[in-house]
């Protein structure tokens, strides 16, 4: 409790009497704390089912965070193309990094950490061959389950990285320039991993 009070920079319990009693601030925060606790419990249950092979899918939300306030400037057709191309870019990036047969190990690195209402960060350690990286999944809860909306690798937010890159291209080349670059990156053929002779 003391750690939480230090983080929030406010007392949650009045300790002047014989028994600690919740302060007005604690009572005001209680409904949101109960909601977060329930969401964390749901996330832990879903994470457990993932490790046991029970979860069929996990959704990755990839827009509109990447274009920030500019998202509403584009038509639905442009937004749909952006999402499709971004999915292709992300897929190509990971296909390049993880060749078939590459040993990959993903381990939980502690309990999920609450960010804001309905959002948590799930800390993991990803090991590929003998190289490890801290990989934290920023997730939000929706009616149909938990969605990943950002991946933070060694303290670098993938959303922030893409957003910064896209902003520079939009400022310099506009929407047509961004789409041209994204089409090229999304459709780039990824070389297959070389196969060893038997």
ABEGO torsion letter per residue (X at the ends): XAAAAAAAGBBABBAABABBBBBAAAAAAAAAAAAAAAAAAAAAAAAAAAAAGABABBBBBAOAAAAEAAAAABBAAAAAAAAAAAAAAAAAAAAAABBBGBBBBBBBBEBBBBABBGBBBBBBBBBBEABBBBBBBBBBBBAAEBBBABBBBGGBBAAAAAAAAAAAAAAAAEAAAAAAAAAAAAABBBBBBBBBBX
